[in-house]
Amino acid sequence: MMAEIPRGRAVCRLLPSVSEARGEYRALTIGGELTKVVRWMLSGSPDDYPRGIVAEWVGEPDWRPVEFSPGADEAPIVGRRVADEFRADFEASGSLLPLTIDGKESEDWFLFLVEQVVDCLDTSESSEPEWDGVIRQSVFRPDAVPWHLPVFRVPQSTKLYWNEWAADRLRKLAAPDVEARLIWSEDPSRVPHPDPWSF
């Protein structure tokens, strides 16, 4: 069952935490395979749909695995526990695709492919997309934001926009590995992060 949506409406970016509480950890990365994901996002063609994405571990085998990694801003990687607990929400916005690890399709690790593209950006108030798809200042039309979805994309970018209710839930599920930055809020008293897409 999908989570109930709180009344406060805001949009965030999820990114890997820099907290020292993370300790030693290892994470899956898709490296150059991200090109396949972005190509499909830009073309929308079924022929470009990313299949058989290969991932590899970064970090020592005995370190704690990261169960949800926003990784690149287009392609989060999800472990089975987080996938199972957040599955209905993930599937409302896209698909969980098994990753290929060490030559085998994994039953425990997935690429989360966001398929929902929603035209909700206020282009007159937002900055122009940069070469890498980043929109430094994103302003949304509140009546057009898909508040029921955990995450969505906009036609102008390949980056992912998380509704705050979903970002909060994922931060708790995947603590201490994820942090969120406020991109935009319906509440004018809340100040967005000055550069939400930086590291």
N, C-alpha and C positions, 0 to 999 in steps of 0.2 A: 504494500500500500504506500502511496506517495505521502510525503510529509505535508502537514498542514502549513499553509503559507501565512507567516506573521503579517501584521498590518504595516510595519515599517518597510518601505520599498526603496531598495538601493541596489546598485550594480557594482561588482568588485572584480578584481583580478586575483586569481590564486597563484602563488609562487612558492618555491621551496623555502622553508624556514632557514634562518641563519642562527637560530637559537643554539647555545652550547648544550642545552638539554638533550639534543639529538644524540650526542655521544658518537660512537663509531657506527657507521651504517654503510650498507651497499645499496645501489639502486640500478634498475634496468634503464638502459638508454637505447634509442633507436637510431641514433647517429644520422648517417646519410639517407636512411629510409624515410626520414621526415619529408624528403623531396617528393616521394610518392603521395603522401598525405596532402601536401600543399598543392601539388598538381591537380589532384581530384577536387580540392576546395575551389580552385580557380576555374577549372573547366566544367565541373558538375557532370561530367560524362560518365556513364556507367562503365565505359571501357577503362577509365582511369581509377575506378574504385580500388582502394588499397587492400590487397590481399597478401597473405603470407609475409607480413612485416616481421623482419628479423630484429631481435633485441639481444643485447649482451649486458652482462653484469659489470659494474664498475665498483670496486671495493673488494675487500678480502672475503672469502667464502664464509668465515665464521662470524662476520659482522651481521648486525640486525638488518633484515631486508626492509626497505621502504615500501609500505603497502598502498600508498597513493602518492604519485609524483606528478605535479603539474608539468614538469619537464619543460619542453618547448611549449609555448603558449597556444599551440594548435593541437597537441596530441598527448593528453595525460595517460599515464600508465597506472593500472589498477590491479591490486592483488585480490585473491578470491574473497577474503573476509570482507573487505570494503565493498567489493562488487556485489556480494550477496546482501549486505545490509542496505545498500543504496541502489539496488538493481532497478526497481521501478522508476526511480528518478532518472538514473542514467538512460534507461530505455525510452523515457519520454522525450529526450533530446537527441538520441542517436543510438549507436550500436557498440557493444563490447566485442571486439574482435580478438580471437586468441593470438598470442604472439608466438613466433617461432624462436625457441631458445635451444642452443646446442644442437641444431638440426631437427628438433622435434616440436610439433605443435603443442603448446602448453595448455594444461587444464586449469592452471592456477594464476596465470598472468594474462592481462588483456590490454589492448590499446582501446581507449575510449574515443570513438570517432563521432564528433558532434555534427549532426546532419541538419539540424534546424537552423535555417537562415531567415532572419526576420528584419524587415525594413522598418526600423524604429529609431534610427539615429536622426537627430535634428541637425541636418547638414549645414544649416545657416549659422548655428552656434558652435559646431564642432570644428576642430582643426582638420586640415587635409591629411589623408593617409600618407605616411612616409613610404620609402622604397620597400621596406620590409613589412608593410601592412599595419604598422603601429599608428594609431590615432591618439596623439598625445593628450588632447582634451576631447573627451566624448560627452556629448549632451544628448539626452534621450527625450523622445516625446512620450510622456507618462502613459497616455492612452494607448500607445502602440507597443509598449514593452510587454513581452510574454511572461508576465509574473508567475504563471503556473509552471513554467519550465525551470529546471535548475540552471541551465546554461544554454547559450545561443550564440550564433554568429550574426554579423550584419553584412549586407552585400559589399560594403566598402573595404572589408578586411578579412583576413583569415584568423585573426586572434579570437580568443574565447572570452565571453562576458558571462560571469556567474551572478545570478541573483543572490542577494546577501543571505537569504534564508538557507540556501543550499551551501553557500560558502561556509557559513557558521557550522552547519551540520558536518560537512566534510572536515573542517578543521578539528572538530572534536573526535570524529572517527579516526582520523589519521594523525593525531597528536603524537609527537611534537614536530611533525615533518612539514607542515603546511602553514603558511600565513596568508592573510588577505590584505589587499589595499583597496580602499574606497575609490571608485572611478567616478560615480555619480549617485546622487540621492534626490529623491522627490522632495526631501526636507531641505529647504534652502539654508538652514542653520548648520547643516553638516558640511564640513569643508573636505573636498576630495583630496587625495594624496597629490602632492605637487608634481610628481612624475611617476604615475602608477606603473609604467611599463619598463622602468629602469631596473637595474640590479644594484 
